Amino acid sequence: MATGGVNPEQPIEDLLRELAPQVLGALMRRHGQFDACEDAVQEALLAASQQWPTEGVPNRPRSWLLTVASRSLVDQWRSESARRRREETAAALESAGRDLAADPQGAADRDDTLGLLFLCCHPSLSPASQLALTLRAVGGLTTTEIAAAFLVPEATMARRISRAKQVIRSAGARFELPPESDWAGRLGVVLHVLYLVFNEGYTTSSGPGLHRADLTAEAIRLTRLLHCLLPGEGEVAGLLALMLLTDARRAARTDAGGSIVPLAEQRRELWDAPRIAEGLALVTRTLGAVPLGPYQVQAAIAAVHDEAPTAEETDWPQILALYEVLAQVAPGPMITLSRAVAQAMVHGPKAGLALLGTLDGDERMAHTHRLEAVRAHLLELAGETIAARESYLRAARMTASLPEQRYLARRAAHLRPAALPTNPAG
Amino acid sequence: MKYMIMMFGGLAETLESRTPEWITSMHEFMMKLDGELKQSGEVVASHGLVDPSQAKTVRFQGGVPVPTDGPFAEIKESLAGYWIVEATEDRAIEIASRVVAFIEYPMEVRRIMDESPEQGQPE
């Protein structure tokens, strides 16, 4: 966990991101007012990123940031000259800022960071806003960086963030840890937000969106932080393990041209062994814990894949058993889809196709290409070339992902009957 | 000046009759071009759209807007994707020509209207 002390080895950017939620938490404990404090912390981070590289990192960087942020809050309040009691407030703030800066390391840092996470992942916000706010307030990223990561114009992201802060204010959301009765639900939202940040980075880390890989790293960093704060929460450990075990395959997931390489065809020597080892250790430590949650089970499945030296040596019966557990813990059509693949690998493609058939007509599958993509794959395994090709092409028309569309079209092309003409009229 | 370079048709349908090798090289070509244009700072925006078969069209029928499945234009005339580039018309045509030479499908190049009054207008 962060100490706030100076480590000469640590890049300034990392140090700032680590301190950002602590400084914001300390300010908010004193003043509430999420939006004003958040703006003040961003200003302090900006000042630090400009001054520290040339002037050196101050001895107590956390206090430095707190002082600058408090001063910025004072300026903000002073400029709102119409406000009643502004002088008293400013005076109170100034002394508060001094107190805060003098406080070397609040024991409350842990709860502050948690409180911030819960606030940014407040249920009254849309998922897009939860992501943006979490990355800014807890992750310490600038609006510019967040906008670049989500491929939207900076002005759009700035509005999304300020709107999110308004929603939080009008919803009367508080900077505090949720009561025990809400705990599981609220933590579930936080984990889901971190999972979405990870996926946003992971699923688009090929092709033109290369810089989005940063989002995966940021999701892992924040989940690791959460795991340090809540080491006893099995699902937090499970999510961290799932991210590590999935991200470990990143280098093998796309070829030199940026095309998708399916798991069975990946060059496993490209997998990140230390990441796998860390993920496996987490899974082993948490799997015995009760209650078992969906992230832990998914991490266990990823672990079985990662442990197989070759695709042929994958322990499919084990994976099928885990998917059956997952279907109990978190039933849903996407789980059925994955279970059908495991079923096919254990009991043959026909058995997998039969399970897939139970999803036909399921409204929730109407807008995703995944059902057709999996069906195509199983039909191909069953040797039903013509039907497989049709399914691949249907899936290619339905997907919203360019790399997946190319992958599916290429699979279809492999099954092309020789009699077809090769070039359409332009 | 900004130009929009437009691509038409359903990509899935276009790819249906191609060999896997052609699809791979098309993918590489597009990535390379996209990277070049981003590197040179000419691209303002570029996006591909999902297959036109997934489109919904909202029509005014019987005095009310009615959404229906399917694209507005014929599939082969539907917008498939676009680049917006900051460039001269010649340069925009040059970029489009490189793509057309590869995919053998037509593309349209059209200037984007300015938000401000034209320069040199009589007062």
Interface residues (C-beta under 8 A of the other chain):
Chain A: G207 P208 G257 G258 S259 L393 A396 R397 M398 T399 A400 L402 Q405 R406 A409 R410 A412 A413 H414 R416 L420 P421 T422 N423 P424 G426
Chain B: G10 L11 A12 E13 T14 L15 E16 S17 R18 T19 P20 W22 I23 T24 M26 H27 E28 M31 D34 G35 K38 G48 V50 D51 S53 Q54 E104 Y105 P106
